Amino acid sequence: MLDPHELSAGVTIRTKNQRVFVKEQNGYEGGLTNPMSWERTVEKFHWLAEAFADKKLRGGIIDAVERLDTSELSDLTDLLAQVRPTPVFPTGHPGIQ
């Protein structure tokens, strides 16, 4: 049984040449024992989405999420539909190392 105070995260990456990389971590940032601040969440969103959405679109998505209680869900989904499926924008963050 999973202890609700010990959340884990896992990532599996398979390359075109069939190599497999697996990374697992218990108590990741954002877990119940190590909650992530809203500011840190926004910072991570910006660098994770940097290659797929320009700064204006990323800001619009953040604003729409902040207003979810008072606005239509379609406001957010319309913005998410504009996110590129492949990276096209230059990035300034090195990404996950």
DOVEX-361048 format. One record per residue: z negated, x negated, y of N, C-alpha, C in turn; residue number from 1; residue in three letters. Coordinates in nm, 4 decimals. Example, Ala and Ser with C-alpha at 12.3 -4.5 7.8 and 13.67 -1.06 7.14 Angstrom:
2
-0.7800|-1.3190|-0.5690|-0.7800|-1.2300|-0.4500|-0.7800|-1.3200|-0.3300|1|ALA
-0.7080|-1.2850|-0.2250|-0.7140|-1.3670|-0.1060|-0.7870|-1.2900|0.0030|2|SER
REM end
This chain:
97
0.0000|-0.0844|-0.1181|0.0000|0.0000|0.0000|0.0000|-0.0888|0.1242|1|MET
0.0787|-0.0508|0.2215|0.0917|-0.1273|0.3454|-0.0263|-0.0997|0.4372|2|LEU
-0.0902|-0.2057|0.4806|-0.1965|-0.1941|0.5791|-0.1303|-0.1630|0.7133|3|ASP
-0.1645|-0.0513|0.7771|-0.0967|-0.0154|0.9023|-0.1189|-0.1148|1.0147|4|PRO
-0.2174|-0.2045|1.0006|-0.2401|-0.3058|1.1037|-0.1596|-0.4322|1.0801|5|HIS
-0.0886|-0.4388|0.9680|-0.0109|-0.5585|0.9343|0.1341|-0.5156|0.9094|6|GLU
0.2094|-0.4962|1.0161|0.3495|-0.4597|1.0050|0.4329|-0.5849|0.9855|7|LEU
0.5407|-0.5722|0.9140|0.6265|-0.6880|0.8935|0.7677|-0.6565|0.9415|8|SER
0.8418|-0.7620|0.9643|0.9814|-0.7491|1.0039|1.0616|-0.8440|0.9167|9|ALA
1.1829|-0.8035|0.8823|1.2690|-0.8896|0.8023|1.4129|-0.8801|0.8484|10|GLY
1.4809|-0.9937|0.8435|1.6221|-0.9988|0.8806|1.6952|-1.0742|0.7705|11|VAL
1.8062|-1.0163|0.7234|1.8923|-1.0834|0.6255|2.0307|-1.0966|0.6856|12|THR
2.0838|-1.2177|0.6853|2.2169|-1.2429|0.7394|2.3040|-1.2975|0.6275|13|ILE
2.4201|-1.2354|0.6084|2.5166|-1.2821|0.5095|2.6403|-1.3307|0.5843|14|ARG
2.6792|-1.4540|0.5615|2.7950|-1.5104|0.6296|2.9218|-1.4806|0.5504|15|THR
3.0361|-1.5041|0.6140|3.1642|-1.4794|0.5472|3.1812|-1.5642|0.4225|16|LYS
3.1203|-1.6822|0.4195|3.1331|-1.7676|0.3007|3.0208|-1.7418|0.2003|17|ASN
2.9564|-1.6260|0.2101|2.8574|-1.5755|0.1149|2.7216|-1.6459|0.1211|18|GLN
2.6951|-1.7222|0.2258|2.5611|-1.7787|0.2415|2.4678|-1.6688|0.2892|19|ARG
2.3428|-1.6736|0.2456|2.2454|-1.5713|0.2810|2.1242|-1.6389|0.3450|20|VAL
2.0861|-1.5893|0.4605|1.9682|-1.6386|0.5299|1.8703|-1.5219|0.5426|21|PHE
1.7461|-1.5447|0.5060|1.6442|-1.4402|0.5119|1.5264|-1.4919|0.5928|22|VAL
1.4805|-1.4110|0.6872|1.3630|-1.4441|0.7665|1.2704|-1.3242|0.7636|23|LYS
1.1471|-1.3458|0.7212|1.0472|-1.2393|0.7193|0.9239|-1.2872|0.7929|24|GLU
0.8582|-1.1948|0.8609|0.7390|-1.2312|0.9361|0.6418|-1.1143|0.9350|25|GLN
0.5172|-1.1416|0.9050|0.4122|-1.0400|0.9125|0.3493|-1.0435|1.0498|26|ASN
0.3076|-0.9289|1.0983|0.2415|-0.9220|1.2277|0.3315|-0.9625|1.3425|27|GLY
0.4597|-0.9227|1.3364|0.5544|-0.9599|1.4416|0.5142|-0.9002|1.5755|28|TYR
0.5644|-0.9593|1.6832|0.5344|-0.9081|1.8160|0.5855|-0.7655|1.8251|29|GLU
0.4990|-0.6754|1.8596|0.5341|-0.5348|1.8616|0.4621|-0.4598|1.7511|30|GLY
0.3986|-0.5317|1.6602|0.3213|-0.4682|1.5539|0.1927|-0.4103|1.6104|31|GLY
0.1186|-0.3405|1.5271|-0.0041|-0.2764|1.5750|-0.1099|-0.3770|1.6186|32|LEU
-0.1122|-0.4946|1.5549|-0.2125|-0.5945|1.5919|-0.1673|-0.6812|1.7079|33|THR
-0.0417|-0.6730|1.7434|0.0125|-0.7568|1.8512|0.1134|-0.6746|1.9316|34|ASN
0.0669|-0.5719|2.0024|0.1614|-0.4832|2.0715|0.2411|-0.5564|2.1794|35|PRO
0.3624|-0.5139|2.1945|0.4529|-0.5752|2.2909|0.4478|-0.4953|2.4219|36|MET
0.4395|-0.5639|2.5331|0.4374|-0.4959|2.6616|0.5758|-0.4391|2.6926|37|SER
0.5788|-0.3396|2.7805|0.7066|-0.2813|2.8220|0.7942|-0.3885|2.8867|38|TRP
0.7342|-0.4748|2.9684|0.8103|-0.5800|3.0352|0.8736|-0.6746|2.9335|39|GLU
0.7990|-0.7107|2.8292|0.8514|-0.8003|2.7252|0.9623|-0.7304|2.6464|40|ARG
0.9469|-0.6012|2.6212|1.0497|-0.5246|2.5516|1.1790|-0.5234|2.6319|41|THR
1.1681|-0.4997|2.7620|1.2856|-0.4970|2.8493|1.3515|-0.6347|2.8528|42|VAL
1.2705|-0.7401|2.8617|1.3242|-0.8762|2.8629|1.4030|-0.9035|2.7346|43|GLU
1.3457|-0.8667|2.6209|1.4153|-0.8891|2.4936|1.5422|-0.8048|2.4852|44|LYS
1.5366|-0.6808|2.5327|1.6559|-0.5969|2.5320|1.7675|-0.6619|2.6120|45|PHE
1.7345|-0.7140|2.7297|1.8365|-0.7765|2.8142|1.9051|-0.8911|2.7415|46|HIS
1.8284|-0.9813|2.6782|1.8959|-1.0947|2.6163|1.9608|-1.0592|2.4839|47|TRP
1.9099|-0.9610|2.4118|1.9759|-0.9197|2.2877|2.1064|-0.8455|2.3158|48|LEU
2.1112|-0.7680|2.4249|2.2291|-0.6876|2.4570|2.3240|-0.7567|2.5536|49|ALA
2.2869|-0.8742|2.5993|2.3615|-0.9439|2.7037|2.5108|-0.9585|2.6737|50|GLU
2.5459|-0.9894|2.5516|2.6870|-1.0111|2.5162|2.7640|-0.8801|2.4964|51|ALA
2.6926|-0.7680|2.4859|2.7556|-0.6405|2.4512|2.7613|-0.5403|2.5664|52|PHE
2.6868|-0.5680|2.6736|2.6833|-0.4771|2.7882|2.6544|-0.5579|2.9138|53|ALA
2.7240|-0.5257|3.0218|2.6978|-0.5995|3.1454|2.5618|-0.5581|3.2031|54|ASP
2.5178|-0.6307|3.3049|2.3845|-0.6095|3.3614|2.3655|-0.4666|3.4119|55|LYS
2.4671|-0.4099|3.4753|2.4576|-0.2730|3.5277|2.4360|-0.1724|3.4150|56|LYS
2.5106|-0.1868|3.3058|2.4960|-0.0945|3.1929|2.3591|-0.1116|3.1271|57|LEU
2.3143|-0.2354|3.1086|2.1819|-0.2586|3.0499|2.0733|-0.1953|3.1358|58|ARG
2.0851|-0.2094|3.2684|1.9886|-0.1482|3.3586|1.9912|0.0037|3.3502|59|GLY
2.1116|0.0597|3.3371|2.1240|0.2050|3.3240|2.0593|0.2561|3.1960|60|GLY
2.0742|0.1810|3.0886|2.0120|0.2199|2.9615|1.8605|0.2167|2.9731|61|ILE
1.8077|0.1123|3.0352|1.6625|0.1026|3.0537|1.6125|0.2192|3.1379|62|ILE
1.6819|0.2497|3.2467|1.6427|0.3635|3.3311|1.6456|0.4946|3.2533|63|ASP
1.7491|0.5142|3.1708|1.7598|0.6373|3.0930|1.6465|0.6482|2.9913|64|ALA
1.6080|0.5378|2.9300|1.4961|0.5390|2.8353|1.3668|0.5729|2.9080|65|VAL
1.3475|0.5168|3.0271|1.2269|0.5454|3.1051|1.2175|0.6924|3.1446|66|GLU
1.3321|0.7606|3.1564|1.3345|0.9007|3.1997|1.3543|0.9996|3.0845|67|ARG
1.3400|0.9550|2.9604|1.3684|1.0432|2.8467|1.2884|1.1732|2.8496|68|LEU
1.1669|1.1690|2.9005|1.0844|1.2898|2.9041|1.1330|1.3913|3.0058|69|ASP
1.2109|1.3460|3.1043|1.2499|1.4370|3.2126|1.4009|1.4548|3.2270|70|THR
1.4781|1.3925|3.1400|1.6239|1.4044|3.1511|1.6846|1.4393|3.0161|71|SER
1.8138|1.4603|3.0171|1.8857|1.4957|2.8954|1.9080|1.3730|2.8080|72|GLU
1.8985|1.3902|2.6780|1.9256|1.2815|2.5842|2.0704|1.2347|2.5980|73|LEU
2.1590|1.3252|2.6361|2.3003|1.2885|2.6527|2.3193|1.1836|2.7621|74|SER
2.2267|1.1773|2.8605|2.2356|1.0720|2.9622|2.2283|0.9343|2.8955|75|ASP
2.1370|0.9211|2.7992|2.1223|0.7947|2.7282|2.2373|0.7714|2.6309|76|LEU
2.2754|0.8730|2.5556|2.3822|0.8528|2.4561|2.5160|0.8231|2.5228|77|THR
2.5411|0.8797|2.6404|2.6640|0.8481|2.7141|2.6683|0.6999|2.7515|78|ASP
2.5539|0.6469|2.7918|2.5464|0.5047|2.8253|2.5612|0.4179|2.7005|79|LEU
2.4940|0.4567|2.5924|2.5023|0.3782|2.4687|2.6442|0.3745|2.4133|80|LEU
2.7208|0.4792|2.4380|2.8601|0.4829|2.3917|2.9459|0.3788|2.4633|81|ALA
2.8992|0.3280|2.5776|2.9743|0.2281|2.6532|2.9467|0.0840|2.6081|82|GLN
2.8473|0.0666|2.5232|2.8135|-0.0673|2.4737|2.9259|-0.1149|2.3827|83|VAL
2.9697|-0.2371|2.4007|3.0802|-0.2935|2.3223|3.0351|-0.3248|2.1801|84|ARG
3.1179|-0.2975|2.0804|3.0799|-0.3263|1.9411|3.0867|-0.4755|1.9069|85|PRO
3.1572|-0.5525|1.9878|3.1662|-0.6969|1.9661|3.1281|-0.7676|2.0959|86|THR
3.0761|-0.8892|2.0873|3.0341|-0.9587|2.2090|3.1533|-0.9964|2.2965|87|PRO
3.1490|-0.9573|2.4235|3.2581|-0.9883|2.5166|3.2076|-1.0472|2.6482|88|VAL
3.0786|-1.0389|2.6733|3.0234|-1.0870|2.7993|2.9561|-1.2226|2.7777|89|PHE
2.9591|-1.3102|2.8787|2.8920|-1.4401|2.8649|2.7410|-1.4207|2.8550|90|PRO
2.6767|-1.5099|2.7827|2.5320|-1.5010|2.7653|2.4633|-1.6221|2.8268|91|THR
2.3440|-1.6011|2.8767|2.2665|-1.7101|2.9336|2.1465|-1.7459|2.8483|92|GLY
2.1139|-1.6591|2.7515|2.0000|-1.6820|2.6641|2.0479|-1.7399|2.5324|93|HIS
1.9755|-1.8352|2.4739|2.0225|-1.8971|2.3497|2.0157|-1.8062|2.2283|94|PRO
1.9485|-1.6916|2.2387|1.9386|-1.6012|2.1247|1.8304|-1.6439|2.0284|95|GLY
1.8314|-1.5848|1.9111|1.7308|-1.6141|1.8104|1.7618|-1.7506|1.7490|96|ILE
1.6640|-1.8368|1.7492|1.6827|-1.9724|1.6958|1.6322|-1.9825|1.5534|97|GLN
REM end
